Amino acid sequence: MKKEYLDLTRMIERLHRRFLDVLRAELNRLEIKDLNAVQALLLANIGDEEIAIRDLIERGYYQGSNVSYNIKKLTETGFLEQKRSPHDRRSVNVKLTKKALEFTENLKKMEDHHAQTMKAFGLTPIEVEVTLKALKRLERTWTDYIHYGPND
């Protein structure tokens, strides 16, 4: 199981990097120069929500260490609006602008295309569902390890 585990963790990392490459290719195709792949993924994860910046990290929407930089850049380039929370003035909420919503609609079309492409390459919905369940269990295992340590 150790070899399989190591193969799996490396595959997850490669897939994440490859997905960022896909996003970069889509940005190039759409001729969007004021957005990088990490920022594009962040916008896609925010979607139609208005969300506190701290919740981006807690929900797993943002994994990087420079969330403040990306939020600032996305605001400067007109992809995000920021406002103070009415309940906690220390908290800042963000939401997508019209420009960002138009971009995320293009991403949804790309995702639809990729879903169809997966079918064309022979991946069945059942295979994808089984893979997703396994990845969710792995995520839960890692989360428990972080919070509670090893279960020896």
C-alpha positions as CSV (number, residue, x, y, z in Angstrom):
1,M,0.0,0.0,0.0
2,K,2.9,2.4,0.6
3,K,3.9,2.5,-3.1
4,E,0.3,3.1,-4.1
5,Y,0.0,5.8,-1.5
6,L,3.1,7.6,-2.7
7,D,2.0,7.2,-6.4
8,L,-1.4,8.7,-5.4
9,T,0.1,11.7,-3.6
10,R,2.4,12.5,-6.5
11,M,-0.4,12.1,-9.0
12,I,-2.6,14.6,-7.0
13,E,0.2,17.1,-7.1
14,R,0.8,16.6,-10.8
15,L,-2.9,16.9,-11.6
16,H,-3.2,20.1,-9.7
17,R,-0.2,21.6,-11.6
18,R,-1.7,20.2,-14.9
19,F,-5.1,21.8,-14.1
20,L,-3.3,25.2,-13.5
21,D,-1.7,24.6,-17.0
22,V,-5.2,24.1,-18.4
23,L,-6.4,27.3,-16.8
24,R,-3.3,29.1,-18.2
25,A,-4.1,27.8,-21.7
26,E,-7.7,29.0,-21.3
27,L,-6.6,32.4,-20.2
28,N,-4.3,32.6,-23.3
29,R,-7.2,31.4,-25.5
30,L,-9.4,34.1,-24.1
31,E,-6.5,36.6,-24.4
32,I,-6.8,37.5,-20.7
33,K,-3.5,39.0,-19.6
34,D,-4.4,40.5,-16.2
35,L,-5.2,37.2,-14.5
36,N,-3.0,34.2,-13.6
37,A,-4.2,30.6,-13.2
38,V,-4.2,30.6,-9.4
39,Q,-6.4,33.7,-9.5
40,A,-8.7,32.2,-12.1
41,L,-9.2,29.2,-9.9
42,L,-9.9,31.4,-6.9
43,L,-12.5,33.3,-8.9
44,A,-14.1,30.0,-10.0
45,N,-14.3,28.8,-6.4
46,I,-15.9,32.0,-5.2
47,G,-18.5,31.9,-7.9
48,D,-21.8,33.7,-7.1
49,E,-21.0,34.0,-3.3
50,E,-20.0,36.9,-1.2
51,I,-17.5,35.5,1.1
52,A,-15.1,36.6,3.9
53,I,-11.5,36.4,2.9
54,R,-10.7,34.1,5.9
55,D,-13.4,31.7,4.7
56,L,-11.6,31.3,1.4
57,I,-8.8,29.5,3.3
58,E,-11.1,27.7,5.7
59,R,-13.2,26.2,2.9
60,G,-10.2,25.2,1.0
61,Y,-10.9,27.6,-1.8
62,Y,-7.4,29.1,-1.6
63,Q,-4.3,27.1,-0.8
64,G,-1.5,29.6,-1.4
65,S,0.4,31.6,1.1
66,N,-0.2,34.9,-0.6
67,V,-4.0,35.3,-0.5
68,S,-3.7,39.0,0.4
69,Y,-1.6,39.7,-2.7
70,N,-4.0,37.9,-5.0
71,I,-7.1,39.5,-3.5
72,K,-5.4,42.9,-3.9
73,K,-4.5,42.2,-7.6
74,L,-7.9,40.8,-8.4
75,T,-9.5,44.0,-6.9
76,E,-7.0,46.3,-8.8
77,T,-7.8,44.5,-12.1
78,G,-11.5,44.7,-11.6
79,F,-12.3,41.1,-11.0
80,L,-13.2,41.4,-7.3
81,E,-15.1,43.9,-5.1
82,Q,-14.2,44.2,-1.5
83,K,-16.3,45.5,1.4
84,R,-16.2,45.4,5.2
85,S,-18.5,43.0,6.8
86,P,-21.4,44.8,8.5
87,H,-21.2,42.4,11.4
88,D,-17.4,42.5,12.0
89,R,-15.6,45.6,10.7
90,R,-12.3,43.7,10.9
91,S,-13.5,41.2,8.3
92,V,-13.5,41.9,4.6
93,N,-15.9,40.2,2.2
94,V,-15.3,39.8,-1.5
95,K,-17.5,39.1,-4.4
96,L,-17.0,38.8,-8.2
97,T,-17.6,41.8,-10.4
98,K,-19.4,41.6,-13.7
99,K,-16.1,41.2,-15.5
100,A,-15.2,38.2,-13.3
101,L,-18.7,36.6,-13.7
102,E,-18.3,36.8,-17.5
103,F,-14.9,35.1,-17.1
104,T,-16.2,32.3,-14.9
105,E,-19.0,31.6,-17.4
106,N,-16.2,30.9,-19.9
107,L,-14.6,28.5,-17.4
108,K,-18.0,26.7,-17.0
109,K,-18.1,26.2,-20.8
110,M,-14.5,24.8,-20.6
111,E,-15.5,22.5,-17.8
112,D,-18.5,21.3,-19.8
113,H,-16.2,20.6,-22.7
114,H,-13.7,18.7,-20.5
115,A,-16.5,16.6,-19.0
116,Q,-17.5,15.6,-22.5
117,T,-13.9,14.9,-23.5
118,M,-13.5,12.6,-20.5
119,K,-16.4,10.6,-21.8
120,A,-14.8,10.5,-25.3
121,F,-11.6,9.1,-23.7
122,G,-13.6,6.2,-22.1
123,L,-14.0,7.5,-18.5
124,T,-17.4,6.5,-17.2
125,P,-19.4,8.4,-14.6
126,I,-19.0,5.4,-12.3
127,E,-15.2,5.5,-12.5
128,V,-15.2,9.2,-11.8
129,E,-17.5,8.8,-8.9
130,V,-15.4,6.0,-7.4
131,T,-12.3,8.1,-7.8
132,L,-14.0,11.1,-6.2
133,K,-15.1,9.0,-3.2
134,A,-11.6,7.7,-2.7
135,L,-10.1,11.2,-2.9
136,K,-12.7,12.4,-0.3
137,R,-11.7,9.6,2.0
138,L,-8.1,10.6,1.6
139,E,-8.9,14.2,2.3
140,R,-10.7,13.1,5.5
141,T,-7.7,10.9,6.5
142,W,-5.4,13.9,6.1
143,T,-7.7,16.2,7.9
144,D,-8.0,13.8,10.9
145,Y,-4.2,13.4,10.9
146,I,-3.8,17.2,11.1
147,H,-6.3,17.6,13.9
148,Y,-5.7,14.5,15.9
149,G,-2.3,13.1,14.9
150,P,-1.5,9.5,14.0
151,N,-4.0,6.7,15.0
152,D,-1.5,4.1,16.1
